[in-house]
Amino acid sequence: MSFIVQKYGGTSVGTAERIRNVATRVAESHRAGHRLVVVVSAMSGVTDGLLKLAREVSPEPSAREIDMLLSTGEQQTIALTAMALHSLGIKAVSLTGAQAGIITDRLHTKAKIANITPKKVFEYLDSGHVVIVAGFQGQNDDGHITTLGRGGSDLTAIAMAAALKADTCEIYTDVDGVYTADPRLVPTAKKIKEISYDEMLELASLGAKVMQARSVEFAKKFKVKFEVRSSFNHNPGTVITEEHAAMEDVVLRGVSLEKNQAKVTIIGVPDKPGVAAGLFSALAESGTNVDMIVQNVSAQGTTDLTFTINKDDLPSARKVIEAQAAQIGARNHTAQDGIAKLSVVGIGMRSHTGVAATLFSALAQAGINIQMISTSEIKISVIINESEGARATQVVHDAFKLGN
Amino acid sequence: MSFIVQKYGGTSVGTAERIRNVATRVAESHRAGHRLVVVVSAMSGVTDGLLKLAREVSPEPSAREIDMLLSTGEQQTIALTAMALHSLGIKAVSLTGAQAGIITDRLHTKAKIANITPKKVFEYLDSGHVVIVAGFQGQNDDGHITTLGRGGSDLTAIAMAAALKADTCEIYTDVDGVYTADPRLVPTAKKIKEISYDEMLELASLGAKVMQARSVEFAKKFKVKFEVRSSFNHNPGTVITEEHAAMEDVVLRGVSLEKNQAKVTIIGVPDKPGVAAGLFSALAESGTNVDMIVQNVSAQGTTDLTFTINKDDLPSARKVIEAQAAQIGARNHTAQDGIAKLSVVGIGMRSHTGVAATLFSALAQAGINIQMISTSEIKISVIINESEGARATQVVHDAFKLGN
C-alpha cells in the first residue's frame, strides 16, 4: 500500500466521459489498497470561456475577481469527479483549495503557496475516502480565494504530496512522459525513464511544454519524487527525482528546440559601468523577458551587446531599445527574428568532456551556422536560423546517439 | 440615504450584456448615496448545464457534491458583476455565501439558513464598497458548501436584509410586480401596489410564480419589507409588507388560476377513525403533494373522499390509491384530470361579507360549474374545468371590479 497524490490536467477531465475514465483509473488505484489524494484542473475550455466572459463585462478585470471567477472551474471538476467515483461505489469527497487547507500569499492570479494545513484531508483519508482536491487555487490569510497562475494544478499536486508526506506523486497529462527530443521533430526520440530535477528544470524552461518550471522547482526544494504520465494509456512515464550517481553515466539527457526567438544587437555601446543595467532594467519594466545575453570584448572604448527575446515581445521592446540606444549613445542597433534556440541538457556534462565539441561539429558538418552560444553547468544553448531548427535537432540527437 | 439589499435573478444576469445592465442600475443606486448589498443568481442556463453534466457522470449524484457543483454558478455571477461595477468606476467586492457569513443547517440541496454573521459585509460597506453576495448558497457549521433549494437566491436577499437590518429589499426579476390576475388571461389586470405577506403567500402557493412561498414566509417572520420589480424597466413594482388597517378596505387583492390539477374521489369509504390518515400518509410517502381535501357527510356508515393533486403526480399516485382503496375496503375510486383551481385572495375578506356569494354567482351566471370548494380566512378556492379557467378568471376579475 502506497500513499499517492495523482493529478489530472484539463484535457484528461475535458468531458463527462473523460471524467468517468479518470474515475475508473482512480478506482483501480483505490481498490489496489492505495491511500489517494487526487488533484484536478478545470475541464479544458472552461477557464478560457470564463476569461472571455470577464473581458465582455470589463476591459481590465481585477485580479481578485478573476480568482473568484476562475476558481469555479476546478470546483466544478472536483464535484463531478467525486460523483463519478461514487457511481463506481468508491467513497470520495471533494475539497476546494481552501477546504484542503492551502494557504497562499496575497498576490492574486499568481499566488505562492505559503503553507498547507491538511487536517480535513487526513480526516477523510483516515475514514477511507479518496480525497479530490481542486488544483490551481487556495485562500489567503484574509479568506480571499486566490489562484496560483499557469501550471498551478501541478503545483497543488506537488505541494500536497510534500505536505502530506505522500510516497509518490503522479502527474497525468496528455503526453506520456519526457522525451530525448520532440517526437514530432525526431521520430527516433525515446522516452526518458528517469531525470533529475535540474535537467527537468532546464527542459521545462526550454520549450518542452510538459510542465512549468516553478512546479519542478517546488518539487526539488521539498524533494518530492514525481512521475509524468498519460491519462489515456497505462504506459510508464518519466520519473523526476533527486540526482544520483548513476545519472551521470548518461552524457546528455535530451535536446530541445525553442522557436519564435528574436535577436537584438546594439552596436557601439560606450564601455562604461551601468550601461547594461539601464538597458535591461528598462526592458524588464516594459515586460520583456530577456533570455541569452552576449557581450563582445571591448574595442576602442565601445562594445557590441547582443541578446535574445521572444519574437512576440519584439514590437513593444523595439520602442524601449530605440530610446535606450539613443540615451546611452550607441552607434546603431539591429533586430532580427526567425531564429531559434537549440539546447542540449544533461548533468553528465559535468563529468564528460567534449560535449561542446561534439555539438559544434555536428552542426558544422550539417552546414548549420551558430549565431550565439551560451552555456551553463548542465546545458549548452546555441542560436541558429529557425528554418534549420528541425534538421539541427535531428542531427544533434543522432550525434549524441540519444535514439539508441 | 437608504440601506438597500437588491437581488437580481438568473434572467436579469443571463448574459455579459445583462450583467453590465445590472451594474449600471446598481451604479445609479450607489451614486444616489445608498448603502448597497447586491445578491445575484447564477446566469440563466448555467445551473441546468451543470446538472446535465452531473447526470452524465453519475445516475444519482450525491447531494453534497451537487452543492459543491451548483454553488459555482452564483460564484461566477458575483465575480462578473463586481468586474462590471469596477469598469463603471464603482468600488465593489464579491463574497461567496460562506464569505458573507451565511451559515446553514446540514441538509444539502435544501439547506435552511441557521444564522448570518455579516462581519465582512459590514467591513466592506463601511469602506464604501458595493458588496455582491452569491445567492442560493451558504456553508454549514462543518465548512461544507450548501445550497438553499428552489428560490434560494430570494431567500438569501431577504435573510441578508433581515440580518443587516437594511431599510428595504428589492427583488428584481423578469416580471414587474404582482398583478390582480395573470395579464395573459385578463388584459385588464392591474399591478398591485402593496400587498400583505399573507396575501402574497396565498398567491405564491397558487401559481403566481413570482416567488417561492418560503422566501415570503421568511420575510414575514423577520418583518422584511420587500419590493418585487423588473430589472428591464424602471417601473415601480409591488411592495410586500406587514398588514395594516388600510389594506382591509380592498375586498380582494387578486384572482389566481392554477392549472394542471387532477381530482381523485374514493367512493364508499368506511366511516371509521384512521382511514384518511392511512391514505394520506401513503400518498405523502410516495411524494405526492395533496392540495384540497373534501369529505362529504357520512351516509349509511360510508363516506366519499375527494382530493386534488398535481396532474403530473397522477400516474404514480394511482398505484398508491388503488392499493389503499382495496385495503380500506372502499367501494370504488375515480381519477380525473383536466381541472383547474381558481382562487380569490384578500385580507379584506375578513371584514367584508358576501365575497363567496359574489364569486359563486359570477361563475353561475357564466354557466361555469363548481366541482369543489375550499376556504381559508383570506382565500376561497374552487375547482372548475380547466377548459373554462381563462374565462372564469376574467369573469371573477370583472365581478370584483379588480381592473378599476
Interface residues (C-beta under 8 A of the other chain):
Chain A: A16 E17 I19 R20 A23 L50 L53 A54 E56 V57 S58 P59 E60 P61 S62 R64 E65 I66 M68 L69 S71 T72 Q75 Q76 I78 A79 L80 T81 A82 M83 A84 H86 S87 V93 S94 T96 Q99 K120 G143 I145
Chain B: A16 E17 I19 R20 A23 L50 L53 A54 E56 V57 S58 P59 E60 P61 S62 R64 E65 I66 M68 L69 S71 T72 Q75 Q76 I78 A79 L80 T81 A82 M83 A84 H86 S87 V93 S94 T96 Q99 K120 G143 I145
